[in-house]
Amino acid sequence: MTENSLSYLTRRDYALLAAFCFALFSFCALFAKTLTGHESVVAQNSREMLAGGDWIVPRVGGEPWLERPPASAWFICAVYAVAGTSTSDAVARLAAVLIAVPLVLLVARTGALFYGRNAGLAAGGIFATMHEFYGYASNPEADIFLCLIVTATVAAFAQLEFGPRASRVNESGSFFGSRPLLVLAFFALLGATNLAKGVIFGTVMAGLPIAGYLLWNRSWGQLKRYVWLWGWLAAAGVALAWPIAVISRHPEIIDLWRDHYLNRLNKGYLQEPWWYYAVNVPFVLLPWTLPALVGLWQTRRAAFAGPGPERFLWCWAILPPLVFSASDGKHHHYLLQCMAPWAILSVGGAVAMWSFARDRMPGWVRNPWAWAGLVGCVAVWAAMKYRGAVGAPEWLLVSLAVSLPLLTFAFVRFANHTSQRAALVGVLLVFAVAYSEWTYLRAATRDAYAPDTAMLHRTPEFVPSDAPIYVQYDWLRPLETFWVLYHTPQPGTLVRDPWDLKEKSGGRASAFILARRQDAEQFAVIGSVEPLLESEKTRLEPHAGYRRTLYRVTFHATAPPAPPEVLAESRRTLW
């Protein structure tokens, strides 16, 4: 690893790194494609929380949605309040950016604690430009909020074990004794990991590397700091406050938690193979995969030699994906919680690769003109060959054919710079430009929600301002329900089935509802159905029956009762 006389970052360092990250992530927040159904979940929960004032129970379309604790929604509500709007994709994304920037600074601080100021700055820049993190840095899902809490918890532990408090001078080791405030903060953060994504998950993610490191060291003197009554009471108090509050209002949530998390362990949820994370860890680290693996290899002897930063980084990087490989429920975004140590390991790997390239590779291999020419020829050939097949506009193909060789030239030129610092800064800027261009091009050419968005924005032309708008729960793709609710100009009310629509209409003669084209037949049981507006194409539609449609349902004077089997299916608890 690179060394530096300073083991901390200066205010100027933090400011420069934060400015770089804010510019990088904000571009995506402003120009990325429409939020997906998955990305709209917390955004919609937050919108309803701000409007309704219930800060304990998140809602969707007026109904409780308890699959996620509310910490991330609280933060997004604050951003909505400051921005003065809760209906903008860009504002929702900005909330994620405001979480991602301090996350990068935490990683940089921890890297500097281990290996010095230069390594810390490099680790922060590398972490910010790992593609998985970049994707979630402007994505208002619970994962990025949990990542901040988990990383802060592990960073606090690292500060305790490798900072000035590591000596434990004048510190009580008693179970009832006092501890430094940072120890109390560590326990409070450990409890807070239970408040962002789901009960237990975040706590295990943070606890695995910490427990693994302490047990690997087999030192009671090191362990007894954390055998502390008041710390564990603080952690339990923070962790259990929301679950207890929710249980008091919705005791049935216990069944959900039992089934939901047991199903993820061994009931076939997602059904990914046991080796899933072995393949996806290298993928989520791109474009820093090779430096990260080289850095891991470089630190192997130090990790096994005894306690130290290398052993801790190994526990942090390897234990979470290794342990979670035993679960049926696996997903690449779960790895977001353990990418930080790989960024720190990448610093040493990148330096080793830079030195190897300069000292051992012939000059013609490092020639930026040769690489730019090669990539340019391939880009032009691909653009000419596939311009009709991919359906992309001409300007996109021309843009890629021009920008790819330019970026390749800049990357190779910077990577071969004589200064390590200049090489890293240059490569980070190249990645930033490439990410920004890719974000813009995807939004301009691959936004599958564009026809649906255009259709929803026209609903005020057909729905009077004083009339409620209802949204049929999407039993085909449940998370798309959040997308419709979030992107409909008027606040929507969720309905489960035609009889639920009639009940919630409050005696009105008719009601306006957003559903799919194929839902018209079931609404015809309770009234005459008039399609008012339909999307030109709905995302992921296998046929036209999936098309988003705005209906006006004029109720019959009488309607047959709902079949019990329909009610049993449609009225079940959504969460």
GIBEL-V415424 format. One record per backbone hydrogen bond with DSSP energy under -1.0 kcal/mol. CO is the residue of the C=O (numbers start at 1). NH is the residue of the N-H. E is the energy in kcal/mol with one decimal. If there is no record, write none. Layout:
co={CO,CO}
nh={NH,NH}
e={E,E}
This chain:
co={6,10,11,12,13,14,15,16,17,18,19,20,21,22,23,25,26,27,28,36,40,41,42,43,44,45,46,47,48,49,58,60,61,63,70,71,72,73,74,75,76,77,78,79,80,80,88,89,90,91,92,93,94,96,97,99,100,101,102,103,104,105,106,107,108,109,110,111,112,116,117,118,119,120,121,122,123,124,125,127,130,131,132,133,136,139,142,143,144,145,146,147,148,149,150,151,152,153,154,155,156,157,158,159,163,165,168,175,180,180,181,182,183,184,185,186,187,188,189,191,192,195,199,200,201,202,203,204,207,208,209,210,211,212,213,214,219,220,223,226,228,229,230,231,232,233,234,235,236,240,241,242,243,244,246,250,251,252,253,254,255,256,257,258,259,260,261,262,263,263,264,265,269,273,275,276,277,280,281,283,284,285,286,288,289,290,291,292,293,294,295,297,299,300,301,302,308,309,310,311,312,313,314,315,318,319,320,323,324,328,328,331,332,333,334,335,336,339,340,341,342,345,346,347,348,349,350,351,352,353,354,355,356,367,368,369,370,371,372,373,374,375,376,377,378,379,380,381,382,386,393,394,395,396,397,398,399,400,402,403,404,405,406,407,408,409,410,411,412,414,419,420,421,422,423,424,425,426,427,428,429,430,431,432,433,434,435,436,437,438,439,440,441,442,446,447,449,450,451,452,453,455,456,458,459,459,464,469,470,471,473,477,478,479,480,481,482,483,493,495,497,498,499,500,505,509,511,512,513,514,515,516,517,519,520,522,523,526,528,530,533,538,543,544,545,547,548,549,550,550,551,552,553,554,563,564,565,566,567}
nh={117,14,15,16,17,18,19,20,21,22,23,24,25,26,27,29,30,31,32,40,44,45,46,47,48,49,50,51,52,53,65,63,494,60,74,75,76,77,78,79,80,81,82,83,84,85,92,93,94,95,96,97,98,100,101,103,104,105,106,107,108,109,110,111,112,113,114,115,116,120,121,122,123,124,125,126,127,128,129,130,134,135,136,137,139,141,146,147,148,149,150,151,152,153,154,155,156,157,158,159,160,161,162,163,166,168,171,229,183,184,185,186,187,188,189,190,191,192,193,194,195,71,201,204,205,206,207,208,211,212,213,214,215,216,217,218,223,224,226,228,232,233,234,235,236,237,238,239,240,244,245,246,247,248,250,253,254,256,257,258,259,260,261,262,263,264,265,266,267,269,329,328,271,276,279,280,281,284,285,286,132,288,131,292,293,294,295,296,297,298,299,300,303,304,305,306,312,313,314,315,316,317,318,319,322,323,324,326,327,272,330,334,335,336,337,338,339,343,344,345,346,349,350,351,352,353,354,355,356,357,358,359,360,371,372,373,374,375,376,377,378,379,380,381,382,383,384,385,386,390,397,398,399,400,401,402,403,404,406,407,408,409,410,411,412,413,414,415,416,417,423,424,425,426,427,428,429,430,431,432,433,434,435,436,437,438,439,440,441,442,443,444,445,446,448,450,453,454,455,456,457,458,459,461,462,463,467,493,514,495,475,480,481,483,484,485,486,487,471,473,501,502,503,504,508,555,553,470,551,472,549,519,520,523,524,525,526,556,554,552,550,541,546,547,518,517,535,515,532,533,513,530,511,528,567,568,569,570,571}
e={-2.4,-2.2,-2.5,-2.6,-2.6,-2.7,-2.4,-2.3,-2.4,-2.9,-2.3,-2.3,-3.1,-2.3,-1.4,-2.0,-2.2,-2.3,-2.2,-1.2,-2.6,-2.5,-2.7,-1.8,-2.4,-2.3,-2.7,-1.8,-2.9,-2.6,-3.0,-1.9,-2.1,-2.9,-2.5,-1.6,-2.2,-2.6,-1.8,-1.9,-2.9,-2.7,-2.1,-2.8,-1.9,-1.1,-2.1,-2.7,-2.2,-1.5,-1.1,-2.0,-2.4,-2.5,-2.3,-1.3,-2.1,-1.9,-2.1,-2.0,-2.5,-2.5,-2.4,-2.5,-2.4,-2.2,-1.8,-2.8,-2.1,-2.2,-2.5,-2.3,-2.7,-2.2,-2.2,-2.5,-2.6,-2.2,-1.1,-1.2,-2.7,-2.2,-1.5,-1.6,-1.4,-1.8,-2.6,-2.4,-1.4,-1.6,-3.1,-2.6,-2.4,-2.2,-2.4,-2.8,-2.2,-1.9,-2.4,-2.4,-2.0,-2.3,-2.6,-1.6,-1.9,-1.3,-1.5,-2.5,-1.0,-1.4,-2.6,-2.3,-2.0,-2.3,-2.5,-2.3,-2.1,-2.0,-1.1,-1.8,-2.1,-1.8,-1.4,-2.6,-2.2,-2.2,-2.6,-2.5,-3.3,-2.9,-2.1,-2.3,-2.7,-2.3,-1.8,-1.2,-2.2,-2.7,-1.9,-1.4,-2.1,-2.3,-1.9,-2.5,-2.5,-2.5,-2.2,-2.6,-2.5,-2.5,-1.9,-2.6,-2.6,-1.9,-3.5,-2.3,-1.5,-1.1,-2.5,-2.4,-2.7,-3.7,-2.0,-1.7,-2.4,-1.1,-1.1,-2.2,-1.5,-1.5,-3.4,-1.5,-1.5,-1.8,-1.2,-2.0,-2.6,-2.7,-1.2,-1.3,-1.2,-2.5,-3.2,-2.1,-2.5,-2.5,-2.6,-2.1,-2.2,-2.5,-1.4,-1.2,-2.4,-1.8,-1.3,-1.1,-2.1,-2.8,-2.2,-2.1,-2.4,-2.7,-2.5,-1.5,-2.1,-3.1,-2.6,-1.6,-1.2,-1.5,-1.0,-1.5,-1.3,-1.2,-1.2,-1.7,-1.0,-1.6,-1.7,-2.5,-1.9,-1.6,-3.1,-2.1,-2.2,-2.3,-2.5,-2.5,-2.3,-2.5,-2.0,-2.4,-2.7,-1.8,-2.6,-2.5,-2.3,-2.7,-2.6,-2.4,-2.2,-2.7,-2.6,-2.4,-2.6,-2.4,-2.3,-2.4,-2.6,-2.3,-1.6,-2.5,-2.3,-2.5,-2.4,-1.8,-3.0,-2.2,-1.2,-2.9,-2.3,-2.5,-2.3,-2.7,-2.5,-2.5,-2.6,-2.8,-1.2,-2.0,-2.4,-2.5,-2.7,-2.5,-2.3,-2.7,-2.1,-2.1,-2.5,-2.3,-2.4,-2.6,-2.9,-2.3,-2.6,-2.5,-2.8,-2.3,-2.6,-2.5,-2.0,-2.0,-1.6,-2.9,-1.3,-1.7,-3.0,-2.5,-2.0,-2.6,-2.2,-1.2,-1.5,-1.8,-1.9,-2.0,-1.8,-1.9,-2.9,-2.3,-1.3,-1.8,-1.8,-1.1,-2.2,-2.3,-2.6,-2.1,-2.8,-2.6,-1.8,-1.9,-2.3,-2.4,-1.0,-2.1,-3.0,-2.7,-3.0,-2.7,-2.7,-1.8,-1.6,-1.6,-1.6,-1.0,-1.4,-2.7,-2.5,-2.3,-3.2,-1.7,-1.8,-1.8,-2.4,-2.0,-2.6,-2.5,-3.3,-1.3,-2.4,-2.3,-1.8,-2.4,-2.0,-2.6,-1.2,-3.0,-2.4}
